[in-house]
Amino acid sequence: MPNRRRFIQTAAGAALLGPSWTARALSRQAPMLTRAIPATGEALPVIGLGTADTFNVPPGDAAALAPLAQVLDTLLQAGGSLIDTAPSYGHAEAVTGALLARNGGLWSQAFLATKISTQGRESAMRQLRQSQKALGSDKLDLVQVHNLIDTANQLALLRDLKRQGVIRYVGITHYADHAHDELTAQVERERPDFVQVNLSVGARNAEKRLLPACQARGVAVLVNRPFQDGALFRQVRGMALPPLAAELGCTSWAQLFLKFIIGHPAVTAVIPATSKPANMADNARAGFGQQPDAALRERIAALLA
């Protein structure tokens, strides 16, 4: 029965050859789906990588870093680029930077997103410089105001840095439904380049007002907590994949859950976190093939109702 550990199925026996092989094979078949960032039209692959908890390992621990290197390589080989991290994620920024420094440097293949999670301009600048050092890059693609902390002041700072060419895009984030009204207000008032928000087949509150506001204002949407911290997998444990999964080319529940998110027209990319190469390969598979329309998304949602 298909499950969370199944690799991308691109050829007979692919799972035996490992996630990096499957990602390369898939990327040769067709490019990963991309969505345009509304502010510029730049194409961003729809499957990225979150690093909260999963990349918080000692940067000098070779045994802990080895599978994370495979995770990152699998993302890049599948055609993904977005890596989302934050100073508050422990060692995650430093680990991300160390992994990107391999093989002569992989920064050019990555879309690096991090966050500011502090009060005041001086503290924010110190945090940003620490992030640049940890990530090994002076120029960052996206810096986000983390969890709406000191939002007005930090957005002003980030816009200054964008004008200076230090960062490319400005965003705001949160991970919980109770913040959606404030995120919506910020989108309507401030129109950041990006919003990062929680959305899943079992947590759809963002669809009510926030995502329509992002569409109307031309704001890109990154989605966190796509599996509700594993709760969705617990809910479907022991359940066979439904026939509609085959309509979308899905061979796992993870792919179905991710395609449900990607199917929303406001969503730019989704950033599931993992420390397992096999899961990264499985997640990446959701960025290929047919995506659900509105009717099919409702059929997916009904499976968990």
SESEPA-56640 format. One record per atom (N, C-alpha, C, CB): residue in three letters; x, y, z. Coordinates in steps of 0.001 Angstrom, whole numbers, plus 500000, padded with zeros to 6 digits. Glycine has a CB too. Layout:
<pts>
AlaXYZ;...
</pts>
This chain:
<pts>
Met500848498810500000;Met500000500000500000;Met500884501241500000;Met499040500005501227;Pro500562502249499156;Pro501383503455499137;Pro501427504094500518;Pro500848504455498106;Asn502590504610500921;Asn502703505264502212;Asn503757506341502161;Asn503028504258503302;Arg504006506993503307;Arg504871508163503372;Arg506301507863502969;Arg504852508734504754;Arg506721506608503037;Arg508118506274502771;Arg508387505902501315;Arg508542505142503657;Arg507334505868500505;Arg507551505462499111;Arg508288506552498335;Arg506206505142498426;Phe509239506135497546;Phe510006507072496723;Phe509213507437495474;Phe511377506469496335;Ile509708508447494780;Ile509117508816493501;Ile509221507634492555;Ile509808510069492901;Gln508117507292491885;Gln508102506122491014;Gln508241506580489560;Gln506793505293491214;Thr509475506618489068;Thr509706507029487683;Thr510176505886486803;Thr510716508140487640;Ala510585504798487409;Ala511011503631486647;Ala510996502445487586;Ala512426503837486011;Ala510921501258487012;Ala510903500062487844;Ala512171499979488672;Ala510745498804486984;Gly511994499760489959;Gly513138499615490844;Gly513766500916491275;Gly514156498792490194;Ala513147502061490969;Ala513752503349491304;Ala513981503490492794;Ala512883504485490810;Ala513085502972493598;Ala513223503121495047;Ala514496502468495552;Ala512018502525495760;Leu514945501430494861;Leu516159500743495293;Leu517410501566495014;Leu516268499395494607;Leu517296502544494130;Leu518456503313493735;Leu518617504605494521;Leu518378503620492285;Gly517644504946495368;Gly517806506069496269;Gly517126507325495788;Gly519240506338496478;Pro516865508261496717;Pro516103509468496401;Pro516795510395495432;Pro515806510210497643;Ser518127510504495486;Ser518808511395494557;Ser518642510900493131;Ser520291511513494911;Trp518747509582492930;Trp518550509030491592;Trp517139509313491096;Trp518821507521491586;Thr516155509100491939;Thr514778509299491500;Thr514512510749491178;Thr513807508819492557;Ala515087511673491959;Ala514890513085491683;Ala515527513455490343;Ala515478513943492818;Arg516727512952490073;Arg517371513242488795;Arg516568512678487638;Arg518787512680488771;Ala516081511457487803;Ala515302510830486739;Ala514036511626486456;Ala514946509386487111;Leu513395512090487522;Leu512170512847487345;Leu512434514188486684;Leu511485513050488675;Ser513517514855487097;Ser513824516155486520;Ser514160516043485040;Ser514975516803487269;Arg514651514867484606;Arg514926514688483176;Arg513633514517482387;Arg515841513475482953;Gln512588514010483033;Gln511331513816482334;Gln510653515134481995;Gln510409512966483164;Ala510583516040482968;Ala509902517311482790;Ala510323518216483935;Ala508346517133482742;Pro510295519525483716;Pro510658520420484813;Pro509579520454485887;Pro510910521828484286;Met509994520737487113;Met509021520921488178;Met508146522133487853;Met509730521099489552;Leu506885522023488211;Leu505949523125488041;Leu506461524367488779;Leu504544522728488550;Thr506315525515488163;Thr506670526771488809;Thr505453527690488840;Thr507853527453488079;Arg505522528661489747;Arg504527529723489790;Arg505262531057489764;Arg503614529602491057;Ala504656532038489133;Ala505270533355489045;Ala505115534115490354;Ala504659534152487898;Ile506189534726490814;Ile506120535652491947;Ile505466536925491418;Ile507561535942492575;Pro504309537309491941;Pro503577538423491337;Pro504367539721491238;Pro502341538674492114;Ala505227540007492215;Ala505944541285492228;Ala506880541459491048;Ala506725541418493498;Thr507383540336490496;Thr508381540427489428;Thr508126539516488238;Thr509716540120489981;Gly507311538488488431;Gly507139537492487383;Gly508176536387487424;Gly507179538152486052;Glu509135536467488351;Glu510148535416488487;Glu509482534075488806;Glu511173535785489592;Ala509932533014488152;Ala509361531687488357;Ala509983531018489580;Ala509566530814487110;Leu509130530473490442;Leu509585529785491642;Leu509010528370491643;Leu509166530562492930;Pro509841527334491755;Pro509316525965491811;Pro508372525783492998;Pro510470524953491899;Val507325525001492801;Val506234524949493779;Val506561524138495034;Val505014524374493130;Ile507564523263494980;Ile507952522489496152;Ile509288523002496665;Ile508033520974495822;Gly509278523453497917;Gly510499523900498567;Gly510785523048499788;Gly510397525376498956;Leu511582523596500685;Leu512022522859501867;Leu512007523766503086;Leu513430522273501653;Gly511300523350504117;Gly511373524013505408;Gly512455523366506259;Gly510012523961506127;Thr513004524128507203;Thr514117523621508008;Thr513847523671509511;Thr515364524408507700;Ala512657524117509915;Ala512349524184511349;Ala512443522792511962;Ala510936524784511585;Asp513152522676513063;Asp513359521416513789;Asp514253520443513018;Asp512016520755514079;Thr513945520167511771;Thr514636519108511035;Thr516106519410510775;Thr513944518868509729;Phe516459520680510589;Phe517855521049510315;Phe518565521581511557;Phe517912522094509208;Asn517943521473512700;Asn518546521951513938;Asn519419520864514548;Asn517463522396514938;Val520564520653513921;Val521536519669514408;Val522882520376514537;Val521636518420513442;Pro523799519858515341;Pro525112520498515468;Pro525811520564514116;Pro525988519740516481;Pro526259521761513691;Pro526879521894512360;Pro528125521029512172;Pro527243523336512114;Gly528769520611513261;Gly529961519782513134;Gly529708518295513239;Gly530935520170514160;Asp528452517891513335;Asp528095516482513495;Asp527924515848512110;Asp526789516330514343;Ala528963515187511620;Ala528949514636510262;Ala527835513618510070;Ala530288513993509943;Ala527589512806511088;Ala526549511777510961;Ala525168512405510833;Ala526581510829512168;Ala524938513502511564;Ala523634514167511489;Ala523486514943510188;Ala523445515107512681;Leu524605515460509668;Leu524550516258508448;Leu524358515415507189;Leu525808517072508318;Ala524818514177507213;Ala524799513354506001;Ala523408513216505386;Ala525344511985506311;Pro522377512824506153;Pro521053512725505518;Pro520487514076505108;Pro520085512045506453;Leu520857515148505825;Leu520373516477505454;Leu520998516931504141;Leu520678517491506566;Ala522250516549503919;Ala522881516834502623;Ala522112516135501504;Ala524369516382502621;Gln521695514904501750;Gln520909514174500749;Gln519553514832500525;Gln520718512715501181;Val518943515325501605;Val517670516033501478;Val517833517242500563;Val517147516473502866;Leu518837518057500837;Leu519067519255500037;Leu519381518906498592;Leu520200520077500631;Asp520244517909498376;Asp520587517501497014;Asp519362516999496264;Asp521662516418497038;Thr518495516279496952;Thr517287515750496311;Thr516365516883495880;Thr516543514796497261;Leu516219517891496729;Leu515418519058496356;Leu515967519706495098;Leu515380520078497500;Leu517262519981495076;Leu517865520683493945;Leu517834519844492676;Leu519295521069494271;Gln518091518553492800;Gln518106517678491630;Gln516714517496491036;Gln518689516325491998;Ala515690517651491865;Ala514319517558491373;Ala513854518862490730;Ala513384517180492508;Gly514669519888490827;Gly514307521169490231;Gly513782522186491208;Gly513304520958489187;Gly513752521842492508;Gly513346522803493517;Gly514480523740493863;Gly512860522092494761;Ser514158524826494546;Ser515188525799494909;Ser514935526481496245;Ser515296526839493841;Leu513684526603496658;Leu513332527386497836;Leu513706526657499120;Leu511842527704497831;Ile514525527308499946;Ile514882526793501268;Ile514511527864502278;Ile516414526418501362;Asp513630527520503194;Asp513133528479504183;Asp513707528154505551;Asp511589528473504231;Thr514289529163506197;Thr514900528964507499;Thr514672530199508361;Thr516409528664507358;Ala515303530252509534;Ala515117531391510436;Ala516146531333511548;Ala513686531408511025;Pro516524532488512106;Pro517437532495513250;Pro516893531734514450;Pro517737533912513654;Ser515579531715514589;Ser514971531043515740;Ser514909529532515593;Ser513588531573515963;Tyr515413528997514480;Tyr515399527550514259;Tyr516693526885514742;Tyr515184527249512776;Gly517316527446515742;Gly518525526840516287;Gly519677526873515302;Gly518251525419516698;His520221525706514996;His521371525615514094;His520973525580512615;His522179524383514426;Ala519698525717512310;Ala519234525457510941;Ala519897526359509908;Ala517735525629510865;Glu520063527640510212;Glu520713528521509248;Glu522153528093508999;Glu520672529969509737;Ala522895527814510066;Ala524292527418509918;Ala524414526100509164;Ala524959527304511286;Val523514525161509437;Val523529523883508730;Val523216524085507251;Val522523522906509359;Thr522222524905506968;Thr521894525208505570;Thr523091525821504861;Thr520686526160505488;Gly523749526779505515;Gly524924527407504918;Gly526041526419504668;Gly525423528516505798;Ala526275525521505639;Ala527341524520505481;Ala527038523580504323;Ala527522523712506779;Leu525788523190504165;Leu525427522275503085;Leu525505522959501722;Leu524022521720503310;Leu525180524241501675;Leu525282524970500409;Leu526726525247500020;Leu524520526276500497;Ala527634525183500997;Ala529049525442500714;Ala529755524250500089;Ala529762525833501982;Arg529101523104500026;Arg529730521909499456;Arg529883522030497939;Arg528908520659499801;Asn530758521212497415;Asn530899521048495955;Asn531151522367495228;Asn529652520396495387;Gly531933523213495841;Gly532247524482495205;Gly531193525546495377;Gly532473524269493777;Gly530128525227496112;Gly529077526202496380;Gly527824525953495578;Gly529575527577496100;Leu526689525852496282;Leu525404525576495641;Leu524441526754495748;Leu524773524342496255;Trp524947527916496192;Trp524061529049496441;Trp523306529479495196;Trp524850530212496980;Ser523931529377494041;Ser523275529844492815;Ser522048529013492458;Ser524256529820491661;Gln521950527812493017;Gln520801526949492738;Gln519659527144493734;Gln521234525501492745;Ala519923527911494791;Ala518960528025495883;Ala518276529383495892;Ala519646527785497215;Phe517035529373496301;Phe516284530589496613;Phe516221530628498132;Phe514823530606495940;Leu517037531492498756;Leu517210531489500209;Leu516233532447500874;Leu518649531865500580;Ala515436531900501789;Ala514479532697502549;Ala514764532533504033;Ala513018532284502219;Thr514895533659504732;Thr515045533606506182;Thr514149534672506802;Thr516535533810506605;Lys514357534986508078;Lys513396535814508797;Lys514086536732509792;Lys512381534942509514;Ile513358537756510200;Ile513736538605511322;Ile512713538362512431;Ile513796540134510907;Ser513192538076513621;Ser512280537746514725;Ser512704538473515989;Ser512243536220514973;Thr512786539804515882;Thr513238540593517026;Thr512606541978516963;Thr514788540697517055;Gln512743542724518054;Gln512210544079518143;Gln513315545093517841;Gln511601544338519543;Gly512970546140517098;Gly513889547243516902;Gly514824547068515728;Gly514679547442518120;Arg515225548198515157;Arg516047548198513949;Arg517447547657514210;Arg516137549602513382;Glu518112548094515279;Glu519479547670515536;Glu519556546168515788;Glu520052548430516724;Ser518613545667516581;Ser518591544235516849;Ser518326543447515572;Ser517532543905517904;Ala517442543978514733;Ala517135543304513473;Ala518348543271512557;Ala515968543993512770;Met519097544371512510;Met520289544395511664;Met521342543410512155;Met520874545801511618;Arg521499543308513471;Arg522439542315514012;Arg522008540910513615;Arg522534542430515553;Gln520713540659513719;Gln520205539335513369;Gln520409539048511891;Gln518725539218513726;Leu520171540045511050;Leu520338539855509616;Leu521794539558509267;Leu519854541090508857;Arg522717540296509881;Arg524138540042509608;Arg524537538639510057;Arg525021541092510312;Gln523986538195511182;Gln524259536832511638;Gln523705535809510660;Gln523664536604513030;Ser522527536087510100;Ser521940535177509114;Ser522799535116507853;Ser520510535617508759;Gln523283536269507387;Gln524151536285506207;Gln525406535444506452;Gln524542537736505842;Lys525988535600507632;Lys527194534838507951;Lys526889533342508031;Lys527801535326509274;Ala525797532985508698;Ala525451531573508858;Ala525141530923507515;Ala524256531423509800;Leu524433531644506661;Leu524023531095505369;Leu525123531201504317;Leu522779531806504878;Gly526169531953504625;Gly527286532072503688;Gly526981532935502498;Gly527696530731503217;Ser526016533857502639;Ser525623534691501507;Ser525270536088501991;Ser524433534067500751;Asp525893537109501405;Asp525569538482501760;Asp524221538911501203;Asp526649539414501265;Lys523847538313500070;Lys522584538675499438;Lys521563537566499657;Lys522781538943497928;Leu520423537927500207;Leu519377536962500510;Leu518180537209499590;Leu518956537052502002;Asp517560536135499158;Asp516434536276498237;Asp515201536851498921;Asp516096534934497620;Leu514877536324500089;Leu513662536740500785;Leu513941536826502275;Leu512495535760500503;Val513593537957502884;Val513629538081504339;Val512224538449504805;Val514688539153504804;Gln511736537722505805;Gln510365537844506251;Gln510301538297507709;Gln509636536520506073;Val509299539091508028;Val509031539448509417;Val508361538242510058;Val508131540746509531;His509067537616510995;His508642536344511567;His507497536534512554;His509816535655512254;Asn506409535846512300;Asn505265535803513219;Asn504779537193513619;Asn505633535021514463;Leu504860538141512675;Leu504321539486512874;Leu504951540209514060;Leu502829539415513066;Ile506233539956514321;Ile506944540606515420;Ile507427541987514978;Ile508139539736515895;Asp506937543030515654;Asp507334544406515345;Asp507171544685513852;Asp508795544664515783;Thr506001544337513330;Thr505807544288511875;Thr506071545607511168;Thr504415543852511573;Ala505498546700511647;Ala505625547971510932;Ala507081548410510839;Ala504797549055511624;Asn507799548355511955;Asn509197548789511950;Asn510063547876511088;Asn509744548828513377;Gln509837546568511196;Gln510694545640510463;Gln510392545646508969;Gln510534544234511016;Leu509155545852508589;Leu508854545986507161;Leu509547547212506574;Leu507335546080506937;Ala509556548301507330;Ala510239549508506858;Ala511728549249506665;Ala510029550668507844;Leu512336548544507629;Leu513750548202507506;Leu513997547315506291;Leu514240547504508774;Leu513189546284506131;Leu513390545359505018;Leu513213546045503668;Leu512426544190505131;Arg512310546991503604;Arg512148547722502347;Arg513370548587502065;Arg510883548590502388;Asp513955549156503104;Asp515207549893502918;Asp516295548969502364;Asp515667550526504253;Leu516399547781502954;Leu517417546822502519;Leu517158546336501095;Leu517463545631503474;Lys515898546235500737;Lys515561545847499366;Lys516004546934498383;Lys514041545585499231;Arg515763548178498728;Arg516191549280497863;Arg517715549313497715;Arg515690550618498423;Gln518401548898498774;Gln519869548876498745;Gln520419547657498001;Gln520417548896500168;Gly519558546706497658;Gly519998545505496966;Gly520531544416497878;Gly521037545860495987;Val520343544562499187;Val520803543546500142;Val519888542324500101;Val520856544129501576;Ile518589542560499945;Ile517621541472499828;Ile516769541719498581;Ile516725541365501115;Arg516149540674498087;Arg515386540794496841;Arg513894540940497086;Arg515637539591495962;Tyr513384540274498111;Tyr511958540294498400;Tyr511724540452499902;Tyr511284539011497882;Val510541540992500230;Val510131541264501605;Val508863540471501900;Val509902542793501837;Gly508790539878503100;Gly507606539099503428;Gly507214539189504892;Gly507827537672503063;Ile506061538611505208;Ile505578538474506577;Ile505099537037506763;Ile504431539502506887;Thr505162536547507996;Thr504806535147508240;Thr503984534969509506;Thr506055534303508327;His503293533855509538;His502741533283510776;His502392531834510501;His501479534082511277;Tyr502130531097511577;Tyr501899529655511452;Tyr500553529217512016;Tyr503000528899512147;Ala499711530164512484;Ala498480529792513184;Ala497285530567512649;Ala498627530033514687;Asp496124529922512737;Asp494897530525512214;Asp494568531866512859;Asp493742529581512412;His494859532029514148;His494444533252514840;His495117534502514268;His494755533136516324;Ala496193534329513515;Ala496903535475512934;Ala496398535846511548;Ala498379535181512863;His495463535095510996;His495074535319509612;His494417536675509383;His494144534234509171;Asp493645537164510350;Asp493025538478510184;Asp494090539568510118;Asp492043538762511335;Glu495099539482510990;Glu496162540482510968;Glu496989540360509694;Glu497063540338512202;Leu497272539145509249;Leu497987538972507986;Leu497205539585506831;Leu498248537484507717;Thr495903539378506834;Thr495058539952505786;Thr495124541473505804;Thr493608539486505952;Ala495059542048507005;Ala495140543505507133;Ala496483544019506626;Ala494929543930508596;Gln497554543299506931;Gln498880543709506460;Gln498984543613504942;Gln499966542849507112;Val498412542567504376;Val498416542418502914;Val497693543588502266;Val497757541083502494;Glu496543543943502811;Glu495741545014502219;Glu496377546384502418;Glu494344545009502811;Arg497081546568503547;Arg497667547861503850;Arg499082548013503307;Arg497672548079505330;Glu499908546961503459;Glu501337547063503168;Glu501769546390501869;Glu502107546478504292;Arg501003545438501403;Arg501295544706500164;Arg502748544219500117;Arg501007545594498951;Pro503144543333501035;Pro504490542755500964;Pro504622541881499723;Pro504801541931502236;Asp505850541524499389;Asp506052540641498235;Asp505537539231498511;Asp507536540587497862;Phe505707538780499771;Phe505349537413500152;Phe504587537399501471;Phe506604536537500261;Val503704536431501592;Val503116536030502869;Val503391534544503040;Val501567536343502929;Gln503815534164504231;Gln503949532742504555;Gln502922532394505617;Gln505394532400505044;Val502147531328505364;Val500997531030506216;Val500740529532506247;Val499743531778505725;Asn500081529078507297;Asn499687527675507392;Asn498438527404506557;Asn499440527286508857;Leu498466526277505848;Leu497332525822505048;Leu497497524335504826;Leu497233526590503687;Ser496409523603504937;Ser496439522164504662;Ser495032521699504356;Ser497034521368505860;Val494927520445503955;Val493615519883503664;Val492736519851504911;Val493760518479503088;Gly493350519865506099;Gly492589519851507345;Gly492537521180508056;Gly493155518847508259;Ala493158522218507492;Ala493187523544508122;Ala493116524581507017;Ala494478523745509006;Arg491897524984506675;Arg491661525770505470;Arg491259527226505753;Arg490593525108504647;Asn491458527680506963;Asn491007529020507320;Asn491602530101506418;Asn491357529309508758;Ala492834529910505966;Ala493481530921505127;Ala492738531145503818;Ala494912530518504836;Glu491947530172503399;Glu491228530307502140;Glu490090531321502218;Glu490685528968501719;Lys489635531656503421;Lys488445532500503560;Lys488701533933503113;Lys487967532495505001;Arg489703534579503700;Arg489972535988503396;Arg491410536243502962;Arg489658536837504598;Leu492356535529503592;Leu493764535843503367;Leu494208535535501947;Leu494624535082504342;Leu493946534334501470;Leu494405533992500115;Leu493729534843499047;Leu494145532519499831;Pro492411535116499141;Pro491819536040498165;Pro492448537433498208;Pro490328536154498407;Ala492821537896499417;Ala493472539198499527;Ala494834539177498848;Ala493620539603500997;Cys495560538083499007;Cys496860537960498348;Cys496708537960496833;Cys497573536684498804;Gln495728537254496341;Gln495488537256494898;Gln495158538657494396;Gln494352536293494546;Ala494302539366495131;Ala493868540688494701;Ala495007541701494727;Ala492732541170495576;Arg495950541545495677;Arg497033542521495833;Arg498333542086495158;Arg497290542768497301;Gly498350540916494548;Gly499565540449493885;Gly500659540075494851;Gly500071541492492953;Val500307539316495888;Val501251538890496923;Val501480537386496798;Val500726539254498349;Ala502733536982496725;Ala503062535556496660;Ala502755534880497992;Ala504546535356496288;Val502407533606497936;Val502035532855499138;Val502916531626499285;Val500552532443499091;Leu503614531541500413;Leu504324530331500811;Leu503509529637501887;Leu505765530653501317;Val503440528322501819;Val502615527560502756;Val503473526718503675;Val501631526672502004;Asn503298526927504980;Asn503955526095505982;Asn502948525141506631;Asn504629526975507054;Arg503455524199507391;Arg502649523189508107;Arg501663522464507161;Arg501866523862509264;Pro502110521995506005;Pro501192521353505065;Pro500635520024505549;Pro501882521143503766;Phe501334519389506500;Phe500871518114507040;Phe500372518257508473;Phe501986517083506982;Gln500216519509508927;Gln499770519780510304;Gln500636519040511323;Gln498294519373510479;Asp501940519181511140;Asp502916518563512054;Asp502705517054512187;Asp502829519215513435;Gly502320516421511092;Gly502138514974511069;Gly500743514500511400;Gly503074514354512005;Ala499861515406511824;Ala498506514998512210;Ala497734514381511042;Ala497737516196512758;Leu497978514881509825;Leu497261514332508670;Leu497643512884508410;Leu497538515169507426;Phe498922512560508595;Phe499344511170508382;Phe498744510242509440;Phe500882511069508403;Arg498633510738510646;Arg497991509925511692;Arg496522509707511373;Arg498137510595513073;Gln495899510692510771;Gln494479510581510446;Gln494218509538509365;Gln493942511927509999;Val495150509370508429;Val494926508429507332;Val495689507113507519;Val495331509070506018;Arg496300506939508687;Arg497059505710508921;Arg496168504483508680;Arg497632505690510364;Gly496679503572507887;Gly495931502350507582;Gly494937502486506446;Gly495211501900508790;Met494760503687505922;Met493813503912504824;Met494529503794503484;Met493139505302504955;Ala493904503092502564;Ala494454503013501213;Ala494243504337500490;Ala493806501853500422;Leu495134504646499567;Leu494931505837498755;Leu493628505712497968;Leu496126506057497801;Pro492868506790497864;Pro491604506738497115;Pro491864506713495612;Pro490711507942497476;Pro490897506278494829;Pro491072506244493375;Pro491420507601492766;Pro489821505725492733;Leu490952508682493373;Leu491232509987492776;Leu492723510322492814;Leu490439511073493495;Ala493491509639493669;Ala494934509877493690;Ala495554509546492333;Ala495603509041494799;Ala495063508478491715;Ala495592508083490414;Ala495300509138489349;Ala495005506738489992;Glu494182509851489488;Glu493854510908488530;Glu494924511997488513;Glu492492511521488864;Leu495598512169489671;Leu496619513203489805;Leu498034512635489751;Leu496423513956491100;Gly498154511332489519;Gly499471510710489487;Gly500120510607490850;Gly500364511472488575;Cys499333510617491919;Cys499866510553493282;Cys500048509101493719;Cys498934511292494264;Thr501196508817494297;Thr501471507480494815;Thr501636507479496326;Thr502716506913494163;Ser501331508578496968;Ser501395508641498432;Ser500420509690498931;Ser502835508959498920;Trp500055509569500202;Trp499209510588500826;Trp499923511935500843;Trp498822510170502260;Ala501222511949501068;Ala501960513213501105;Ala501789513975499793;Ala503455512959501381;Gln501923513283498676;Gln501747513934497390;Gln500335514491497234;Gln502053512960496264;Leu499348513728497692;Leu497964514181497589;Leu497740515422498447;Leu496999513064498008;Phe498265515413499669;Phe498125516572500551;Phe498807517802499954;Phe498713516264501936;Leu499980517608499370;Leu500703518743498798;Leu500019519263497527;Leu502152518344498488;Lys499507518360496712;Lys498819518812495504;Lys497524519543495848;Lys498524517624494583;Phe496884519160496939;Phe495711519918497395;Phe496089521384497611;Phe495135519309498707;Ile497242521622498220;Ile497697522991498495;Ile498090523700497204;Ile498886522979499476;Ile498915523047496388;Ile499383523659495148;Ile498209523985494223;Ile500379522730494436;Gly497138523215494334;Gly495983523429493479;Gly495265524736493723;Gly495033522323493653;His495509525382494870;His494875526681495106;His495590527731494264;His494909527063496625;Pro494876528523493496;Pro495532529446492568;Pro496338530554493237;Pro494510530063491689;Ala496124530807494524;Ala496895531853495209;Ala498250531364495679;Ala496118532382496390;Val498431530054495753;Val499645529490496343;Val500797529531495346;Val499398528047496808;Thr501942530041495822;Thr503146530093495004;Thr504021528868495229;Thr503935531360495305;Ala504216528485496494;Ala505040527321496810;Ala504697526834498211;Ala506553527658496699;Val505029525566498453;Val504807524948499758;Val506147524446500269;Val503759523783499676;Ile506361524520501590;Ile507689524255502146;Ile507629523180503242;Ile508297525554502711;Pro507325521938502900;Pro507346520880503914;Pro508754520675504455;Pro506810519564503332;Ala508848520483505761;Ala510144520234506401;Ala510364518735506531;Ala510220520920507794;Thr511598518301506302;Thr511924516893506496;Thr513424516741506700;Thr511448516044505295;Ser513801515698507407;Ser515213515333507551;Ser515503514019506841;Ser515597515229509036;Lys514523513499506089;Lys514635512193505450;Lys514674512341503932;Lys513467511286505869;Pro515743511872503304;Pro515834511985501840;Pro514659511349501106;Pro517113511353501361;Ala514187510215501592;Ala513069509549500920;Ala511823510418500947;Ala512777508195501574;Asn511595511094502069;Asn510432511976502157;Asn510578513191501249;Asn510222512427503595;Met511814513707501125;Met512025514839500229;Met511732514431498790;Met513466515375500354;Ala512172513243498395;Ala511884512757497051;Ala510393512599496830;Ala512587511435496803;Asp509706512073497835;Asp508256511895497754;Asp507562513249497653;Asp507734511114498979;Asn507979514198498493;Asn507384515536498442;Asn507592516182497073;Asn507983516427499540;Ala508799516050496536;Ala509111516684495260;Ala508195516188494149;Ala510563516429494887;Arg507797514936494226;Arg506930514347493199;Arg505616515123493042;Arg506629512886493544;Ala505187515793494101;Ala503941516560494027;Ala504065517768493108;Ala503525517015495415;Gly505283518157492785;Gly505483519299491903;Gly505434518960490427;Gly506778519934492207;Phe505074517723490108;Phe505035517273488725;Phe503640516768488377;Phe506083516174488482;Gly503313516845487111;Gly502061516255486643;Gly500855517135486915;Gly501855514917487287;Gln499686516533486749;Gln498433517261486874;Gln498229517757488296;Gln497265516383486453;Gln497688518959488426;Gln497313519526489713;Gln495788519628489784;Gln497979520922489924;Pro495214519547490985;Pro493754519536491098;Pro493124520897490835;Pro493354519060492465;Asp491970520880490175;Asp491164522091490064;Asp490313522235491319;Asp490271522058488789;Ala489460523233491365;Ala488678523510492565;Ala487793522325492950;Ala487822524752492357;Ala487171521694491968;Ala486280520570492255;Ala487049519394492835;Ala485541520138490989;Leu488222519106492265;Leu489004517977492752;Leu489579518274494133;Leu490130517641491769;Arg489913519513494415;Arg490367519875495763;Arg489278519584496785;Arg490769521365495824;Glu488037519855496437;Glu486942519578497369;Glu486760518074497570;Glu485634520205496860;Arg486993517312496531;Arg486907515860496685;Arg488006515343497605;Arg486995515170495320;Ile489203515931497516;Ile490288515547498418;Ile489930515908499850;Ile491609516228498009;Ala489411517123500041;Ala489040517574501390;Ala487968516677501996;Ala488544519027501352;Ala487055516202501163;Ala485956515362501670;Ala486455514034502231;Ala484945515096500559;Leu487621513605501798;Leu488191512345502294;Leu488493512414503787;Leu489467512001501523;Leu488766513613504292;Leu489141513773505686;Leu488057514465506508;Leu490424514550505782;Ala486914514688505884;Ala485837515410506576;Ala485242514545507695;Ala484727515825505571;
</pts>
